[in-house]
Amino acid sequence: EKRKLIARETMELYAPIANRLGIVSIQGQLQDLSFEHLHPEVHEELSRQIESRRPHFEAYIQRVRSDLGDALGSLAETTDVSGRVKRLWSIWLKMQEKETTCEEVHDLLAFRVLVDSVADCYGVLGTVHGLWAPHSDRFKDYIARPKANGYQSLHTVVSGPEGQRVEVQIRTREM
């Protein structure tokens, strides 16, 4: 009970503070740790499902990185592309919001592209949208309109290889 109390407090107080301060990586860690204590059975099952698909996810991440690197041409030399499976808390929220199962959540993977300039951000966005079909209702320009905490990035969701939906975040290294 004490762990659940601390986890609830963390979700309600500390994770939002981390978000407001712009330290999203710490926010995510706090949410995942709290999730594990607030909903241990759900966390365990979701973790098991994701881990069983990890080999496929890793191969897919490498494919997207390679395809995008090839499409970027000379810009690829100064661009860092990374991919990851989304956090368990984020996946669970999506499942709750859409009243669905983990297998039915389409965008379990997220990619981040780091470039040198704002102009390169928009250039990479054009390349991504030229390579894979964008979901027009899933685009956010936080460069033109930063979040209240100063966060800047371009977010888009595309139908990547094999039609799998993936989120791509594009930003400069300074962002």
Backbone torsions as a table, in degrees:
resi	resn	phi	psi	omega
1	GLU	NA	-37.2	179.4
2	LYS	-64.6	-40.5	178.6
3	ARG	-64.2	-40.0	178.5
4	LYS	-64.8	-39.5	178.1
5	LEU	-62.3	-46.4	179.2
6	ILE	-64.8	-40.2	179.6
7	ALA	-63.5	-43.2	177.6
8	ARG	-62.2	-44.4	178.3
9	GLU	-60.2	-41.4	179.5
10	THR	-63.1	-44.3	179.8
11	MET	-64.9	-38.8	-175.2
12	GLU	-84.2	-26.8	-173.1
13	LEU	-116.9	-60.2	-170.0
14	TYR	-75.0	-40.3	178.0
15	ALA	-62.9	-45.8	176.4
16	PRO	-62.6	-34.3	177.0
17	ILE	-64.6	-43.8	178.4
18	ALA	-60.0	-41.5	178.1
19	ASN	-63.0	-46.0	-178.6
20	ARG	-62.0	-33.6	178.8
21	LEU	-80.7	-5.8	178.0
22	GLY	83.6	15.8	178.1
23	ILE	-106.1	73.4	-172.6
24	VAL	-65.2	-31.0	179.8
25	SER	-63.8	-39.2	177.6
26	ILE	-71.0	-39.1	176.3
27	GLN	-56.0	-47.7	-179.1
28	GLY	-62.5	-41.0	178.5
29	GLN	-64.0	-43.2	178.9
30	LEU	-62.7	-42.3	-179.7
31	GLN	-65.4	-43.9	-179.5
32	ASP	-65.3	-41.6	178.1
33	LEU	-65.0	-41.1	178.8
34	SER	-66.7	-42.7	178.4
35	PHE	-55.6	-42.2	-179.7
36	GLU	-59.6	-34.0	-178.5
37	HIS	-92.0	-27.8	179.4
38	LEU	-78.8	-34.9	-176.7
39	HIS	-137.0	66.4	-173.1
40	PRO	-60.2	-38.7	-178.9
41	GLU	-68.2	-44.4	179.6
42	VAL	-64.3	-43.6	179.2
43	HIS	-59.5	-45.4	-178.8
44	GLU	-62.7	-45.9	-179.1
45	GLU	-65.8	-44.6	179.3
46	LEU	-64.1	-42.2	177.7
47	SER	-60.4	-43.4	179.3
48	ARG	-62.2	-43.3	-179.6
49	GLN	-63.6	-43.0	-179.7
50	ILE	-67.2	-44.5	-179.2
51	GLU	-62.6	-35.6	179.7
52	SER	-66.4	-23.9	-179.7
53	ARG	-100.2	-0.2	-175.2
54	ARG	-55.7	-44.3	179.4
55	PRO	-57.5	-41.1	177.2
56	HIS	-64.0	-44.5	-179.7
57	PHE	-60.1	-44.9	-178.3
58	GLU	-62.7	-42.9	178.3
59	ALA	-64.3	-40.0	-179.9
60	TYR	-65.9	-42.8	178.2
61	ILE	-59.0	-44.1	178.9
62	GLN	-63.2	-38.9	179.2
63	ARG	-64.0	-46.5	-179.8
64	VAL	-63.0	-43.9	178.9
65	ARG	-59.5	-43.0	-179.8
66	SER	-67.1	-48.3	-179.9
67	ASP	-60.3	-43.8	-179.2
68	LEU	-68.5	-41.7	177.2
69	GLY	-58.4	-43.2	178.2
70	ASP	-63.5	-42.5	-177.7
71	ALA	-68.4	-29.7	-178.1
72	LEU	-75.7	-17.7	177.6
73	GLY	60.2	-128.8	-175.9
74	SER	-66.3	-25.9	178.0
75	LEU	-65.8	-23.7	-178.6
76	ALA	-60.5	-27.1	-178.1
77	GLU	-64.8	-28.7	-178.5
78	THR	-111.6	13.0	-176.8
79	THR	-113.3	136.8	174.5
80	ASP	-107.7	125.3	178.5
81	VAL	-117.2	124.0	176.8
82	SER	-129.2	155.7	179.4
83	GLY	-136.8	156.0	-179.3
84	ARG	-157.8	161.0	170.4
85	VAL	-81.9	137.8	-179.9
86	LYS	-61.9	160.3	-178.8
87	ARG	-67.7	148.2	-177.7
88	LEU	-58.0	-41.7	179.8
89	TRP	-60.8	-43.6	179.8
90	SER	-63.0	-42.0	178.2
91	ILE	-63.4	-44.4	-178.6
92	TRP	-64.0	-40.9	177.0
93	LEU	-59.4	-42.8	178.5
94	LYS	-62.2	-41.1	178.4
95	MET	-62.6	-41.5	179.6
96	GLN	-68.0	-44.4	-177.8
97	GLU	-62.0	-41.4	-176.0
98	LYS	-98.3	2.9	-179.1
99	GLU	49.0	59.3	-174.3
100	THR	-138.3	177.5	177.9
101	THR	-100.2	169.1	179.1
102	CYS	-59.7	-39.8	-179.1
103	GLU	-63.3	-24.8	-177.4
104	GLU	-93.3	-5.6	175.6
105	VAL	-79.2	121.1	-171.6
106	HIS	-86.4	-32.5	-175.8
107	ASP	-108.1	74.3	179.2
108	LEU	-85.1	-13.7	-176.6
109	LEU	-110.6	146.1	177.3
110	ALA	-132.8	142.7	179.4
111	PHE	-123.5	146.7	177.9
112	ARG	-125.4	131.8	178.0
113	VAL	-117.9	121.9	178.7
114	LEU	-107.2	131.1	-178.1
115	VAL	-130.5	178.8	-175.7
116	ASP	-89.3	-25.8	-174.4
117	SER	-141.9	163.9	177.1
118	VAL	-62.8	-39.8	178.2
119	ALA	-59.6	-39.4	177.7
120	ASP	-64.5	-33.6	177.1
121	CYS	-57.1	-49.3	-178.0
122	TYR	-70.9	-31.9	175.7
123	GLY	-64.6	-43.2	177.9
124	VAL	-65.5	-39.7	177.6
125	LEU	-57.4	-45.4	177.9
126	GLY	-61.1	-39.9	178.3
127	THR	-65.4	-44.5	179.4
128	VAL	-61.2	-45.8	-179.0
129	HIS	-70.8	-25.8	175.1
130	GLY	-76.2	-29.5	-178.0
131	LEU	-82.1	-42.5	-176.8
132	TRP	-132.3	148.1	-177.2
133	ALA	-68.8	123.8	178.5
134	PRO	-79.7	152.9	171.4
135	HIS	-96.3	104.9	-170.4
136	SER	-59.7	-26.9	179.6
137	ASP	-82.7	0.8	-175.8
138	ARG	-123.2	48.0	178.1
139	PHE	-126.0	132.4	176.7
140	LYS	-132.2	131.6	176.7
141	ASP	-107.9	91.0	178.0
142	TYR	-87.4	4.9	172.9
143	ILE	-84.2	-50.6	178.2
144	ALA	-66.9	-34.1	-179.7
145	ARG	-132.6	83.5	-178.9
146	PRO	-61.8	154.9	175.2
147	LYS	-68.4	165.8	-178.0
148	ALA	-59.1	-28.9	-179.0
149	ASN	-86.0	5.7	178.2
150	GLY	93.1	-2.1	-178.7
151	TYR	-61.2	132.3	177.7
152	GLN	-131.3	137.0	178.6
153	SER	177.7	160.1	168.7
154	LEU	-102.0	132.7	177.3
155	HIS	-120.7	130.6	175.2
156	THR	-142.1	151.4	173.2
157	VAL	-116.1	129.6	-178.7
158	VAL	-128.0	160.3	170.0
159	SER	-88.6	100.4	-177.2
160	GLY	-77.1	-161.3	177.2
161	PRO	-52.6	144.5	-179.8
162	GLU	63.4	15.2	178.5
163	GLY	75.0	7.2	-178.9
164	GLN	-74.5	131.4	179.3
165	ARG	-74.3	132.2	177.0
166	VAL	-136.9	147.6	175.7
167	GLU	-95.0	137.2	176.7
168	VAL	-124.2	125.9	175.6
169	GLN	-110.2	132.2	-177.3
170	ILE	-125.2	127.2	-179.5
171	ARG	-155.8	167.1	173.9
172	THR	-81.4	164.5	178.0
173	ARG	-62.0	-34.5	179.0
174	GLU	-67.0	-32.7	-179.5
175	MET	-67.9	NA	NA
